[in-house]
Amino acid sequence: MNLATLIRNHRPGHALAREFYTDPGIFERDMERMLLRHWFCAGHVSSIPRAGDYLTVDLGAESLIIIRTSAGEIVSLLNVCRHRGSRLCAGRSGKAQAGRLICPYHAWSYDLEGRLLIARQMPAAFRPADLALKTFPVRILEGLIFTTFAQDPLDLGATAQALAHSAGVYGWSGAKVAHRELYSIHANWKLAIENYMECYHCTPAHPEFAKRHVYARATELNAELEHAGRARAEALGIVVPDIDRYGCASGSGSESISVMRSALHDGVLSATQDGRSAARLMGAFSASDGNSTYFDVGPISDFLAYPDHGVVYRFIPRRAELTEMEVLWLVHEDAAEGVDYDIGRLTWLWKTTSAEDKKIVEMNQAGVNSRFFEPGPYSLQEAYAARFVEWYLKEISQDSGT
């Protein structure tokens, strides 16, 4: 069945057909029509504090070097040598040698801005200025590094404003990465995203999360607890507005952004086993307000904030049935490990929950792989997953913007 027929046959309010989660050709279309067009989070500025420090970030077969220049700026360079195409940098992070990026294949050397400096034994007509590394847009918002493969990128105005009133309140521009975990999920990226965008599964699949977060329950059960959570925040002078510009609601030419506040259960101050704070308070918080804030930028970058720490989820589509999930934990930039926070307490809940997510998403993929699979309807508690699918189908149906 061809893609046009699959899109035409999709039933609104239902999961996608099997081929959307299994077909390598559709994955390549996902890359061209959606993933390469949108902004995604590459990490946090604290990970590259000095000139020459870099991160590598991947998307499908593509790879970027996010590097701090000698002038202190952060740029996004294609991780492909202009000679014969070798990757320049391997590994998740590193530091340029003597202020240069040196190709491991033939030793072509580039400065931190990507300009070609050295190419040995080239002909007289050779022009190094014509062979700088390809660059891509990059923006720093509240300490978060965003980049995109689009040369004419989506507007980030609404996103910047929303993050100023969410991540900004939590002090993420003055944060640092305390820990990182990488999970390899043998499943299509859309199954991983749909799972993250709904909490219908939270009570059966995430018992520890559900004990602490009101969001795990149906909305109609939470009115009193959510009202109390808002009142606690207001008493502390904390205002984080809910914003819904998700997916198709983002408007033409603008990036998707949503912000949603939700209370923790009574007596729970943070995402820890005992419910007490895991680290020193951040941002505008003089005390914990017993709330959590979820915000999502584009299709594959998701964030969760507590008064004492933050969690960054970076989904990394690799192949039709392989997705990596990088999780970063943020704390106050002046917090000292072993004094202001303990890594085990800090990471316990989201390491537990991420391992559970890996298991259930891989089981989802195994079931979807059945030739007898038929897409079922979304529940009321899966509204954002249904909206993701609506957005996805719209994006892959239109012309590429890369």
Secondary structure, DSSP 8 states (H G I E B T S, - for coil): --HHHHHHH--TTB---HHHHH-HHHHHHHIIIIITTS-EEEEEGGGS-STTEEEEEEETTEEEEEEE-TTS-EEEEESS-TTT---S--SSEEE-BTTBEE-TTT--EE-TTS-EEE-TT--TT--GGGG---EE-EEEETTEEEE-S-SS--B-HHHHHHHHTTTTTTTGGGEEEEEEEEEEE-S-HHHHHHHHT--TTHHHH-HHHHHHBGGGS-GGG-HHHHHHHHHHHHHTT-----EEE-GGGG-TTB--EEEEEEEB-TT--SSSSSSS-SS---TT-SS--SEEEEEEETTTEEEEE-SS-EEEEEEEEEETTEEEEEEEEEEETT--BTTTB-HHHHHHHHHHHHHHHHHHHHHHHHHHTSTT----B--GGGHHHHHHHHHHHHHHTS----
